[in-house]
Amino acid sequence: MTNPNQRLNNWTIKTDTGKVKQILDDMRPDMLKHYEAAVASLCEMETKARQTLNAAGVHTIFYVAYLSYARQLYKLSRQRGISGESFALQAQVLLDKWANRGLDAGVLARIRTEVFDASAPTP
């Protein structure tokens, strides 16, 4: 074990704001590219979800809830990298959750199918 003074010294060195700023300044261009790509992908998904909602005749007051469902599917597929049958099972769980909250299960299924190209799980 290190003594308390050595730990404090290590923490002070590690959190030196000049060093932290330099590290972040060096990382920023790549971080910006990654963020721009993520935002573009998310916006594209939301646009597709809105088009699906429009085609289904959903009133705009319900868009917030349906888009929350779509964002949860997006998080599963993009951020957590879940795909295939595992994604289908997780998507069904989310569909059931949002249907129990009062959303139309048919519209939720359309979002799952048309936006995320995922079908219902096989029994």
OpenMM code with the backbone's topology and positions (N, CA, C; nanometers):
from openmm import Vec3, app, unit

residues = "MET THR ASN PRO ASN GLN ARG LEU ASN ASN TRP THR ILE LYS THR ASP THR GLY LYS VAL LYS GLN ILE LEU ASP ASP MET ARG PRO ASP MET LEU LYS HIS TYR GLU ALA ALA VAL ALA SER LEU CYS GLU MET GLU THR LYS ALA ARG GLN THR LEU ASN ALA ALA GLY VAL HIS THR ILE PHE TYR VAL ALA TYR LEU SER TYR ALA ARG GLN LEU TYR LYS LEU SER ARG GLN ARG GLY ILE SER GLY GLU SER PHE ALA LEU GLN ALA GLN VAL LEU LEU ASP LYS TRP ALA ASN ARG GLY LEU ASP ALA GLY VAL LEU ALA ARG ILE ARG THR GLU VAL PHE ASP ALA SER ALA PRO THR PRO".split()
positions = [
    Vec3(0.0833, -0.1191, 0.0000),
    Vec3(0.0000, 0.0000, 0.0000),
    Vec3(0.0876, 0.1253, 0.0000),
    Vec3(0.0418, 0.2226, -0.0750),
    Vec3(0.1113, 0.3510, -0.0742),
    Vec3(0.0625, 0.4332, 0.0442),
    Vec3(0.1435, 0.5232, 0.0839),
    Vec3(0.1005, 0.6066, 0.1968),
    Vec3(0.0084, 0.7182, 0.1481),
    Vec3(-0.0646, 0.7805, 0.2369),
    Vec3(-0.1613, 0.8844, 0.1968),
    Vec3(-0.0973, 1.0012, 0.1226),
    Vec3(0.0225, 1.0390, 0.1591),
    Vec3(0.0879, 1.1514, 0.0913),
    Vec3(0.1192, 1.1167, -0.0541),
    Vec3(0.1620, 0.9928, -0.0792),
    Vec3(0.1933, 0.9514, -0.2157),
    Vec3(0.0655, 0.9458, -0.2994),
    Vec3(-0.0423, 0.8960, -0.2414),
    Vec3(-0.1707, 0.8930, -0.3133),
    Vec3(-0.2159, 1.0340, -0.3489),
    Vec3(-0.2043, 1.1257, -0.2541),
    Vec3(-0.2439, 1.2642, -0.2797),
    Vec3(-0.1565, 1.3252, -0.3891),
    Vec3(-0.0282, 1.2973, -0.3855),
    Vec3(0.0632, 1.3483, -0.4872),
    Vec3(0.0264, 1.2913, -0.6250),
    Vec3(-0.0019, 1.1613, -0.6328),
    Vec3(-0.0414, 1.0993, -0.7601),
    Vec3(-0.1708, 1.1616, -0.8131),
    Vec3(-0.2668, 1.1841, -0.7247),
    Vec3(-0.3935, 1.2446, -0.7660),
    Vec3(-0.3697, 1.3860, -0.8176),
    Vec3(-0.2875, 1.4620, -0.7504),
    Vec3(-0.2581, 1.5996, -0.7914),
    Vec3(-0.1940, 1.6025, -0.9296),
    Vec3(-0.1003, 1.5120, -0.9540),
    Vec3(-0.0352, 1.5051, -1.0851),
    Vec3(-0.1350, 1.4655, -1.1928),
    Vec3(-0.2176, 1.3658, -1.1625),
    Vec3(-0.3136, 1.3132, -1.2596),
    Vec3(-0.4210, 1.4152, -1.2961),
    Vec3(-0.4547, 1.5039, -1.2051),
    Vec3(-0.5632, 1.5995, -1.2297),
    Vec3(-0.5130, 1.7402, -1.2579),
    Vec3(-0.3881, 1.7528, -1.2933),
    Vec3(-0.3328, 1.8834, -1.3310),
    Vec3(-0.4120, 1.9360, -1.4503),
    Vec3(-0.4768, 2.0502, -1.4344),
    Vec3(-0.5666, 2.1018, -1.5378),
    Vec3(-0.4953, 2.1329, -1.6689),
    Vec3(-0.3710, 2.1694, -1.6629),
    Vec3(-0.2963, 2.1944, -1.7861),
    Vec3(-0.2799, 2.0667, -1.8674),
    Vec3(-0.2454, 1.9574, -1.7991),
    Vec3(-0.2297, 1.8292, -1.8681),
    Vec3(-0.3638, 1.7787, -1.9214),
    Vec3(-0.4675, 1.7895, -1.8385),
    Vec3(-0.6008, 1.7437, -1.8792),
    Vec3(-0.6470, 1.8217, -2.0013),
    Vec3(-0.6257, 1.9533, -2.0006),
    Vec3(-0.6655, 2.0349, -2.1149),
    Vec3(-0.5897, 1.9940, -2.2403),
    Vec3(-0.4615, 1.9706, -2.2283),
    Vec3(-0.3817, 1.9307, -2.3446),
    Vec3(-0.4291, 1.7969, -2.4000),
    Vec3(-0.4581, 1.7023, -2.3121),
    Vec3(-0.5075, 1.5717, -2.3562),
    Vec3(-0.6405, 1.5865, -2.4291),
    Vec3(-0.7318, 1.6635, -2.3706),
    Vec3(-0.8619, 1.6843, -2.4340),
    Vec3(-0.8500, 1.7616, -2.5648),
    Vec3(-0.7614, 1.8590, -2.5691),
    Vec3(-0.7407, 1.9333, -2.6935),
    Vec3(-0.6916, 1.8402, -2.8044),
    Vec3(-0.6042, 1.7449, -2.7691),
    Vec3(-0.5539, 1.6499, -2.8679),
    Vec3(-0.6628, 1.5522, -2.9133),
    Vec3(-0.7512, 1.5160, -2.8226),
    Vec3(-0.8571, 1.4185, -2.8531),
    Vec3(-0.9780, 1.4812, -2.9218),
    Vec3(-0.9966, 1.6117, -2.9088),
    Vec3(-1.1189, 1.6784, -2.9536),
    Vec3(-1.1556, 1.6559, -3.0999),
    Vec3(-1.0632, 1.6637, -3.1955),
    Vec3(-1.1045, 1.6426, -3.3350),
    Vec3(-1.1695, 1.5058, -3.3592),
    Vec3(-1.1106, 1.4008, -3.3036),
    Vec3(-1.1700, 1.2679, -3.3199),
    Vec3(-1.3015, 1.2557, -3.2438),
    Vec3(-1.3083, 1.3165, -3.1263),
    Vec3(-1.4315, 1.3145, -3.0488),
    Vec3(-1.5433, 1.3856, -3.1252),
    Vec3(-1.5103, 1.4968, -3.1900),
    Vec3(-1.6085, 1.5726, -3.2672),
    Vec3(-1.6604, 1.4908, -3.3849),
    Vec3(-1.5717, 1.4229, -3.4562),
    Vec3(-1.6135, 1.3379, -3.5683),
    Vec3(-1.7066, 1.2274, -3.5201),
    Vec3(-1.6715, 1.1651, -3.4088),
    Vec3(-1.7541, 1.0578, -3.3538),
    Vec3(-1.8921, 1.1107, -3.3144),
    Vec3(-1.8948, 1.2267, -3.2498),
    Vec3(-2.0218, 1.2852, -3.2075),
    Vec3(-2.1080, 1.3241, -3.3273),
    Vec3(-2.0480, 1.3833, -3.4292),
    Vec3(-2.1227, 1.4217, -3.5488),
    Vec3(-2.1850, 1.2993, -3.6159),
    Vec3(-2.1103, 1.1908, -3.6235),
    Vec3(-2.1628, 1.0678, -3.6844),
    Vec3(-2.2784, 1.0113, -3.6019),
    Vec3(-2.2645, 1.0147, -3.4702),
    Vec3(-2.3702, 0.9630, -3.3830),
    Vec3(-2.4973, 1.0462, -3.3943),
    Vec3(-2.4828, 1.1776, -3.3973),
    Vec3(-2.5993, 1.2657, -3.4080),
    Vec3(-2.6674, 1.2479, -3.5432),
    Vec3(-2.5891, 1.2356, -3.6492),
    Vec3(-2.6479, 1.2157, -3.7825),
    Vec3(-2.7261, 1.0857, -3.7879),
    Vec3(-2.6720, 0.9800, -3.7294),
    Vec3(-2.7399, 0.8503, -3.7278),
    Vec3(-2.8687, 0.8565, -3.6461),
    Vec3(-2.8629, 0.9212, -3.5298),
    Vec3(-2.9804, 0.9339, -3.4448),
    Vec3(-3.0896, 1.0160, -3.5143),
    Vec3(-3.0513, 1.1264, -3.5771),
    Vec3(-3.1489, 1.2105, -3.6467),
    Vec3(-3.2122, 1.1369, -3.7639),
    Vec3(-3.1330, 1.0576, -3.8350),
    Vec3(-3.1872, 0.9783, -3.9451),
    Vec3(-3.2909, 0.8785, -3.8934),
    Vec3(-3.2607, 0.8138, -3.7813),
    Vec3(-3.3551, 0.7188, -3.7224),
    Vec3(-3.4831, 0.7899, -3.6794),
    Vec3(-3.4699, 0.9054, -3.6153),
    Vec3(-3.5879, 0.9786, -3.5699),
    Vec3(-3.6737, 1.0243, -3.6877),
    Vec3(-3.6116, 1.0629, -3.7977),
    Vec3(-3.6863, 1.1024, -3.9166),
    Vec3(-3.7661, 0.9842, -3.9716),
    Vec3(-3.7031, 0.8686, -3.9790),
    Vec3(-3.7734, 0.7485, -4.0251),
    Vec3(-3.8890, 0.7131, -3.9313),
    Vec3(-3.8667, 0.7265, -3.8017),
    Vec3(-3.9725, 0.6968, -3.7047),
    Vec3(-4.0890, 0.7945, -3.7220),
    Vec3(-4.0603, 0.9215, -3.7419),
    Vec3(-4.1667, 1.0207, -3.7637),
    Vec3(-4.2451, 0.9909, -3.8916),
    Vec3(-4.1751, 0.9497, -3.9960),
    Vec3(-4.2426, 0.9139, -4.1202),
    Vec3(-4.3355, 0.7946, -4.0974),
    Vec3(-4.2910, 0.6987, -4.0199),
    Vec3(-4.3747, 0.5828, -3.9870),
    Vec3(-4.4964, 0.6260, -3.9066),
    Vec3(-4.4759, 0.7168, -3.8119),
    Vec3(-4.5875, 0.7663, -3.7312),
    Vec3(-4.6862, 0.8443, -3.8179),
    Vec3(-4.6354, 0.9248, -3.9094),
    Vec3(-4.7229, 0.9983, -4.0011),
    Vec3(-4.8058, 0.9021, -4.0845),
    Vec3(-4.7409, 0.7999, -4.1391),
    Vec3(-4.8108, 0.7024, -4.2236),
    Vec3(-4.9156, 0.6244, -4.1446),
    Vec3(-4.8907, 0.6059, -4.0149),
    Vec3(-4.9855, 0.5325, -3.9312),
    Vec3(-5.0981, 0.6220, -3.8796),
    Vec3(-5.0895, 0.7519, -3.9047),
    Vec3(-5.1942, 0.8441, -3.8615),
    Vec3(-5.1917, 0.8736, -3.7121),
    Vec3(-5.0759, 0.8639, -3.6496),
    Vec3(-5.0630, 0.8905, -3.5061),
    Vec3(-5.0687, 1.0410, -3.4828),
    Vec3(-5.1457, 1.0816, -3.3828),
    Vec3(-5.1555, 1.2232, -3.3478),
    Vec3(-5.0227, 1.2695, -3.2898),
    Vec3(-4.9817, 1.3912, -3.3228),
    Vec3(-4.8503, 1.4413, -3.2826),
    Vec3(-4.8312, 1.4479, -3.1314),
    Vec3(-4.9383, 1.4540, -3.0563),
    Vec3(-4.9252, 1.4592, -2.9108),
    Vec3(-4.8614, 1.3317, -2.8555),
    Vec3(-4.8701, 1.2221, -2.9301),
    Vec3(-4.8141, 1.0942, -2.8860),
    Vec3(-4.6727, 1.0694, -2.9376),
    Vec3(-4.6209, 1.1602, -3.0194),
    Vec3(-4.4885, 1.1399, -3.0787),
    Vec3(-4.3790, 1.1219, -2.9740),
    Vec3(-4.3867, 1.1962, -2.8657),
    Vec3(-4.2811, 1.1901, -2.7637),
    Vec3(-4.2648, 1.0472, -2.7124),
    Vec3(-4.3740, 0.9823, -2.6802),
    Vec3(-4.3673, 0.8461, -2.6277),
    Vec3(-4.3169, 0.7483, -2.7340),
    Vec3(-4.3686, 0.7595, -2.8560),
    Vec3(-4.3240, 0.6696, -2.9626),
    Vec3(-4.1760, 0.6908, -2.9951),
    Vec3(-4.1317, 0.8153, -2.9932),
    Vec3(-3.9898, 0.8420, -3.0192),
    Vec3(-3.9016, 0.7921, -2.9046),
    Vec3(-3.9528, 0.7932, -2.7831),
    Vec3(-3.8775, 0.7355, -2.6713),
    Vec3(-3.8574, 0.5857, -2.6930),
    Vec3(-3.9621, 0.5191, -2.7384),
    Vec3(-3.9525, 0.3764, -2.7727),
    Vec3(-3.8479, 0.3556, -2.8823),
    Vec3(-3.8519, 0.4380, -2.9850),
    Vec3(-3.7573, 0.4254, -3.0963),
    Vec3(-3.6140, 0.4503, -3.0490),
    Vec3(-3.5952, 0.5469, -2.9601),
    Vec3(-3.4611, 0.5744, -2.9086),
    Vec3(-3.4090, 0.4585, -2.8245),
    Vec3(-3.4973, 0.3919, -2.7523),
    Vec3(-3.4544, 0.2756, -2.6754),
    Vec3(-3.4115, 0.1623, -2.7681),
    Vec3(-3.4848, 0.1432, -2.8776),
    Vec3(-3.4435, 0.0438, -2.9770),
    Vec3(-3.3095, 0.0829, -3.0385),
    Vec3(-3.2928, 0.2105, -3.0670),
    Vec3(-3.1683, 0.2606, -3.1241),
    Vec3(-3.0514, 0.2313, -3.0307),
    Vec3(-3.0734, 0.2569, -2.9034),
    Vec3(-2.9680, 0.2333, -2.8046),
    Vec3(-2.9292, 0.0856, -2.8013),
    Vec3(-3.0279, -0.0015, -2.8078),
    Vec3(-2.9983, -0.1451, -2.8099),
    Vec3(-2.9160, -0.1829, -2.9318),
    Vec3(-2.9577, -0.1335, -3.0470),
    Vec3(-2.8939, -0.1771, -3.1710),
    Vec3(-2.7602, -0.1092, -3.1962),
    Vec3(-2.7482, 0.0186, -3.1672),
    Vec3(-2.6261, 0.0915, -3.2006),
    Vec3(-2.5258, 0.0944, -3.0855),
    Vec3(-2.5705, 0.1376, -2.9697),
    Vec3(-2.4769, 0.1561, -2.8599),
    Vec3(-2.4382, 0.0245, -2.7924),
    Vec3(-2.5330, -0.0643, -2.7784),
    Vec3(-2.5023, -0.1918, -2.7135),
    Vec3(-2.4678, -0.3013, -2.8129),
    Vec3(-2.4905, -0.2757, -2.9404),
    Vec3(-2.4515, -0.3701, -3.0442),
    Vec3(-2.5292, -0.5001, -3.0448),
    Vec3(-2.6526, -0.4975, -2.9974),
    Vec3(-2.7347, -0.6184, -2.9952),
    Vec3(-2.7999, -0.6346, -3.1320),
    Vec3(-2.7988, -0.7563, -3.1852),
    Vec3(-2.8586, -0.7809, -3.3159),
    Vec3(-2.9179, -0.9213, -3.3201),
    Vec3(-2.9796, -0.9522, -3.4322),
    Vec3(-3.0344, -1.0857, -3.4531),
    Vec3(-3.1503, -1.1182, -3.3607),
    Vec3(-3.1557, -1.2436, -3.3191),
    Vec3(-3.2650, -1.2906, -3.2341),
    Vec3(-3.2632, -1.2216, -3.0970),
    Vec3(-3.1455, -1.1901, -3.0475),
    Vec3(-3.1364, -1.1193, -2.9188),
    Vec3(-3.2025, -0.9822, -2.9288),
    Vec3(-3.1778, -0.9135, -3.0404),
    Vec3(-3.2412, -0.7830, -3.0602),
    Vec3(-3.3922, -0.7996, -3.0722),
    Vec3(-3.4357, -0.9023, -3.1435),
    Vec3(-3.5799, -0.9257, -3.1602),
    Vec3(-3.6464, -0.9492, -3.0246),
    Vec3(-3.5821, -1.0243, -2.9381),
    Vec3(-3.6385, -1.0496, -2.8047),
    Vec3(-3.6437, -0.9220, -2.7217),
    Vec3(-3.5346, -0.8455, -2.7228),
    Vec3(-3.5319, -0.7205, -2.6476),
    Vec3(-3.6320, -0.6200, -2.7030),
    Vec3(-3.6460, -0.6164, -2.8349),
    Vec3(-3.7421, -0.5262, -2.8972),
    Vec3(-3.8843, -0.5635, -2.8577),
    Vec3(-3.9115, -0.6931, -2.8459),
    Vec3(-4.0441, -0.7377, -2.8040),
    Vec3(-4.0729, -0.6968, -2.6601),
    Vec3(-3.9721, -0.7051, -2.5748),
    Vec3(-3.9884, -0.6615, -2.4354),
    Vec3(-4.0223, -0.5127, -2.4312),
    Vec3(-3.9493, -0.4338, -2.5105),
    Vec3(-3.9782, -0.2901, -2.5153),
    Vec3(-4.1165, -0.2627, -2.5735),
    Vec3(-4.1528, -0.3366, -2.6767),
    Vec3(-4.2854, -0.3200, -2.7373),
    Vec3(-4.3940, -0.3467, -2.6331),
    Vec3(-4.3797, -0.4544, -2.5587),
    Vec3(-4.4783, -0.4864, -2.4551),
    Vec3(-4.4835, -0.3781, -2.3473),
    Vec3(-4.3663, -0.3284, -2.3098),
    Vec3(-4.3605, -0.2227, -2.2080),
    Vec3(-4.4368, -0.0985, -2.2531),
    Vec3(-4.4109, -0.0538, -2.3765),
    Vec3(-4.4746, 0.0679, -2.4247),
    Vec3(-4.6215, 0.0442, -2.4585),
    Vec3(-4.6568, -0.0753, -2.4997),
    Vec3(-4.7978, -0.1067, -2.5233),
    Vec3(-4.8742, -0.1034, -2.3910),
    Vec3(-4.8124, -0.1520, -2.2841),
    Vec3(-4.8760, -0.1475, -2.1525),
    Vec3(-4.8907, -0.0044, -2.1012),
    Vec3(-4.8126, 0.0858, -2.1554),
    Vec3(-4.8241, 0.2272, -2.1190),
    Vec3(-4.9291, 0.2992, -2.2022),
    Vec3(-4.9927, 0.2271, -2.2926),
    Vec3(-5.1038, 0.2842, -2.3670),
    Vec3(-5.0787, 0.3122, -2.5135),
    Vec3(-4.9603, 0.2806, -2.5637),
    Vec3(-4.9331, 0.3028, -2.7053),
    Vec3(-4.9865, 0.1862, -2.7875),
    Vec3(-5.0138, 0.2124, -2.9122),
    Vec3(-5.0678, 0.1112, -3.0028),
    Vec3(-4.9590, 0.0101, -3.0392),
    Vec3(-4.9827, -0.1164, -3.0088),
    Vec3(-4.8836, -0.2211, -3.0351),
    Vec3(-4.8550, -0.2353, -3.1844),
    Vec3(-4.9548, -0.2125, -3.2680),
    Vec3(-4.9352, -0.2206, -3.4125),
    Vec3(-4.8397, -0.1138, -3.4631),
    Vec3(-4.8532, 0.0071, -3.4105),
    Vec3(-4.7642, 0.1162, -3.4506),
    Vec3(-4.6227, 0.0887, -3.3986),
    Vec3(-4.6115, 0.0395, -3.2767),
    Vec3(-4.4811, 0.0049, -3.2217),
    Vec3(-4.4131, -0.1020, -3.3069),
    Vec3(-4.4913, -0.2003, -3.3494),
    Vec3(-4.4364, -0.3067, -3.4346),
    Vec3(-4.3909, -0.2502, -3.5691),
    Vec3(-4.4666, -0.1543, -3.6219),
    Vec3(-4.4256, -0.0909, -3.7488),
    Vec3(-4.2933, -0.0175, -3.7336),
    Vec3(-4.2754, 0.0509, -3.6222),
    Vec3(-4.1487, 0.1198, -3.5981),
    Vec3(-4.0355, 0.0176, -3.5924),
    Vec3(-4.0581, -0.0896, -3.5184),
    Vec3(-3.9562, -0.1941, -3.5076),
    Vec3(-3.9206, -0.2502, -3.6449),
    Vec3(-4.0213, -0.2742, -3.7267),
    Vec3(-3.9994, -0.3363, -3.8571),
    Vec3(-3.9474, -0.2381, -3.9611),
    Vec3(-4.0118, -0.1233, -3.9744),
    Vec3(-3.9775, -0.0298, -4.0811),
    Vec3(-3.8510, 0.0530, -4.0528),
    Vec3(-3.8296, 0.0869, -3.9280),
    Vec3(-3.7150, 0.1721, -3.8954),
    Vec3(-3.5913, 0.0867, -3.8657),
    Vec3(-3.6114, -0.0225, -3.7940),
    Vec3(-3.4969, -0.1031, -3.7486),
    Vec3(-3.4841, -0.2353, -3.8243),
    Vec3(-3.5740, -0.2615, -3.9193),
    Vec3(-3.5683, -0.3818, -4.0014),
    Vec3(-3.5570, -0.5076, -3.9146),
    Vec3(-3.6368, -0.5118, -3.8097),
    Vec3(-3.6372, -0.6267, -3.7194),
    Vec3(-3.7772, -0.6851, -3.7134),
    Vec3(-3.7844, -0.8139, -3.7146),
    Vec3(-3.9149, -0.8802, -3.7066),
    Vec3(-3.9408, -0.9257, -3.5639),
    Vec3(-4.0605, -0.9751, -3.5414),
    Vec3(-4.0953, -1.0285, -3.4098),
    Vec3(-4.0103, -1.1511, -3.3819),
    Vec3(-3.9807, -1.1777, -3.2550),
    Vec3(-3.8983, -1.2940, -3.2228),
    Vec3(-3.9709, -1.4237, -3.2544),
    Vec3(-3.8951, -1.5244, -3.2881),
    Vec3(-3.9547, -1.6546, -3.3133),
    Vec3(-3.9837, -1.7239, -3.1821),
    Vec3(-4.0996, -1.7890, -3.1740),
    Vec3(-4.1353, -1.8523, -3.0454),
    Vec3(-4.0495, -1.9710, -3.0109),
] * unit.nanometer
topology = app.Topology()
chain = topology.addChain("A")
for resn in residues:
    res = topology.addResidue(resn, chain)
    for name in ("N", "CA", "C"):
        topology.addAtom(name, app.Element.getBySymbol(name[0]), res)
